[in-house]
């Protein structure tokens, strides 16, 4: 969760500017915080979409804004979302003896997902229709339908599916997303505080 507030220095500065409009101070701060949170929501979603090689980005829908009020001068962005299957990202199917490859970042190269020469990644499609990038995960073994697997010569070693980090972790990535956007959010807050203060003097 990301919170937006103002420190005592900012509050004192605004009070000094609005000396004759003391009762307007909470509303000025509230409006500035909520506008900043809206800007941040868009900026974070856009940066995440620009950063990650996901085919159908759902970043903006994963960010829920709770507005500040005059009595509670804190706006929050709550980010939710589970890990996403790697098959929703850029990947390359296994071919011949080569392992399947995948990548999380748009600016990164496709990474070999094999553990070693024997445990290589590959792509499967389940009866449900879900396509998955997987790798055998010993020593785990399937027990359901094991007789049929043995009869047909199927491998009973369990499969491990590859996933991305959760959406909160992706957006909160200091090096790639949040850390890049954070200075812009701080600038946005200053801009909105100045604008809302100016509106009081302008009679709007």
ROTIBA-631551 format. One record per residue (C-alpha): x, z, y; residue in one letter; residue number from 1. Coordinates in steps of 0.001 Angstrom, whole numbers, plus 500000, padded with zeros to 6 digits. Example, Ala and Ser with C-alpha at 12.3 -4.5 7.8 and 13.67 -1.06 7.14 Angstrom:
# residues 2
       c1       c3       c2   rest    nr
   512300   507800   495500      A     1
   513670   507140   498940      S     2
This chain:
# residues 204
       c1       c3       c2   rest    nr
   500000   500000   500000      X     1
   501251   499115   503484      X     2
   500230   501271   506446      X     3
   500254   500366   510130      X     4
   500351   503038   512808      X     5
   501957   503854   516137      X     6
   504496   506571   516872      X     7
   504285   509167   519628      X     8
   506520   507114   521923      X     9
   504110   504173   521789      X    10
   501117   506444   522335      X    11
   502765   508095   525346      X    12
   503648   504705   526800      X    13
   500070   503480   526439      X    14
   498672   506699   527938      X    15
   500973   506297   530930      X    16
   499777   502733   531488      X    17
   496132   503671   531074      X    18
   496266   506857   533125      X    19
   492882   506130   534704      X    20
   491399   504938   531398      X    21
   492345   507834   529109      X    22
   489210   507464   527007      X    23
   490150   503842   526187      X    24
   493497   504681   524563      X    25
   492186   505141   520974      X    26
   490238   501872   521146      X    27
   493255   499984   522468      X    28
   495415   501251   519617      X    29
   492674   500680   517016      X    30
   492159   497044   518018      X    31
   495900   496373   518113      X    32
   496438   497889   514673      X    33
   493585   495940   513085      X    34
   494762   492665   514614      X    35
   498284   493394   513386      X    36
   497009   494110   509871      X    37
   495156   490772   509849      X    38
   498312   488970   510954      X    39
   500336   490809   508311      X    40
   497871   489935   505552      X    41
   498165   486240   506354      X    42
   501939   486342   506848      X    43
   502589   488194   503577      X    44
   500339   485867   501566      X    45
   501903   482776   503144      X    46
   505453   484018   502514      X    47
   504658   484918   498902      X    48
   503105   481493   498327      X    49
   506197   479892   499876      X    50
   508513   482000   497706      X    51
   507034   482019   494202      X    52
   506623   479016   491909      X    53
   503093   479975   490881      X    54
   500671   477070   490407      X    55
   497500   478720   491715      X    56
   498469   481398   494264      X    57
   496012   484279   494621      X    58
   498026   486397   497009      X    59
   495611   486579   499944      X    60
   492703   487594   497697      X    61
   494874   490398   496299      X    62
   495312   491999   499748      X    63
   492458   494179   500973      X    64
   492448   495463   504545      X    65
   491099   498843   505613      X    66
   490689   498959   509372      X    67
   491804   501723   511694      X    68
   489144   503617   513631      X    69
   489308   505419   516957      X    70
   489469   508719   515057      X    71
   491929   507516   512393      X    72
   494574   505305   513955      X    73
   496007   503890   510741      X    74
   495240   500443   509304      X    75
   496179   499794   505684      X    76
   496693   496832   503398      X    77
   496082   497619   499742      X    78
   497624   495096   497373      X    79
   496286   494848   493832      X    80
   496837   492518   490903      X    81
   498323   492513   487440      X    82
   501325   490651   486151      X    83
   500719   486904   485812      X    84
   501510   484875   482699      X    85
   504665   482804   483130      X    86
   502635   479777   482044      X    87
   500988   479987   485497      X    88
   504408   479358   487013      X    89
   506768   476408   486809      X    90
   508049   476022   483248      X    91
   509413   473422   480846      X    92
   508325   473232   477221      X    93
   510757   473628   474355      X    94
   512062   470314   473077      X    95
   513987   469730   469891      X    96
   516402   472625   469573      X    97
   516228   473551   473251      X    98
   514444   476702   474391      X    99
   511543   476701   476835      X   100
   512554   477377   480420      X   101
   510761   478980   483336      X   102
   511295   480182   486870      X   103
   509764   482743   489195      X   104
   511063   481490   492550      X   105
   510539   478033   494020      X   106
   514144   477863   495179      X   107
   515514   478890   491782      X   108
   516520   476807   488774      X   109
   514585   476790   485513      X   110
   516043   479596   483393      X   111
   516708   479423   479665      X   112
   514440   482097   478137      X   113
   516152   482328   474750      X   114
   517642   485646   473663      X   115
   520151   483965   471361      X   116
   520490   480839   469199      X   117
   517838   482102   466775      X   118
   515355   483672   469198      X   119
   514362   480840   471488      X   120
   511342   480647   473756      X   121
   508566   478155   473153      X   122
   505080   477310   474385      X   123
   501930   477984   472355      X   124
   498243   477419   472960      X   125
   495881   480003   471476      X   126
   492367   479396   470147      X   127
   491064   480954   473382      X   128
   492614   478065   475277      X   129
   495301   480231   476901      X   130
   498728   478600   477096      X   131
   501618   481044   476829      X   132
   505394   480974   477062      X   133
   506566   483232   474231      X   134
   509508   484313   472104      X   135
   509727   486009   468716      X   136
   510145   489756   469163      X   137
   511686   491400   466077      X   138
   511391   493800   464387      X   139
   507669   493754   465199      X   140
   505493   492113   462538      X   141
   501904   490927   462461      X   142
   499724   492673   459888      X   143
   496443   490848   460502      X   144
   496181   487647   458478      X   145
   499579   488270   456942      X   146
   498542   486874   453532      X   147
   497553   483551   455074      X   148
   500739   483447   457121      X   149
   502847   484013   454021      X   150
   500855   481477   452000      X   151
   501420   478788   454600      X   152
   504993   479795   455279      X   153
   504188   481063   458770      X   154
   506502   483472   460576      X   155
   505077   487003   460682      X   156
   507349   488166   463518      X   157
   505337   489187   466573      X   158
   505372   487076   469716      X   159
   506321   488421   473136      X   160
   504712   486613   476077      X   161
   506605   486222   479338      X   162
   504993   487512   482532      X   163
   505842   487688   486202      X   164
   506057   491008   488075      X   165
   502702   492319   489333      X   166
   501328   490915   492598      X   167
   502090   494185   494497      X   168
   505715   493969   493344      X   169
   505981   490298   494274      X   170
   504581   490821   497768      X   171
   506571   494039   498198      X   172
   509841   492275   497345      X   173
   512153   493449   500141      X   174
   514665   490638   499713      X   175
   512219   487745   499412      X   176
   508876   488629   501022      X   177
   508078   491970   502688      X   178
   511574   492502   504059      X   179
   511441   489051   505665      X   180
   507971   489500   507155      X   181
   508391   493126   508320      X   182
   510172   492356   511648      X   183
   507449   489813   512469      X   184
   504800   492470   511801      X   185
   506534   494845   514209      X   186
   506635   492107   516861      X   187
   502953   491395   516217      X   188
   502059   495042   516859      X   189
   503913   495035   520186      X   190
   502135   491825   521187      X   191
   498683   493150   520316      X   192
   499290   496501   522047      X   193
   500335   494656   525197      X   194
   497361   492300   525004      X   195
   494777   495030   524424      X   196
   496246   497111   527256      X   197
   496079   494090   529548      X   198
   492440   493525   528671      X   199
   491547   496957   530030      X   200
   493067   496123   533397      X   201
   491482   492688   533287      X   202
   488046   494185   532727      X   203
   487580   492454   529368      X   204
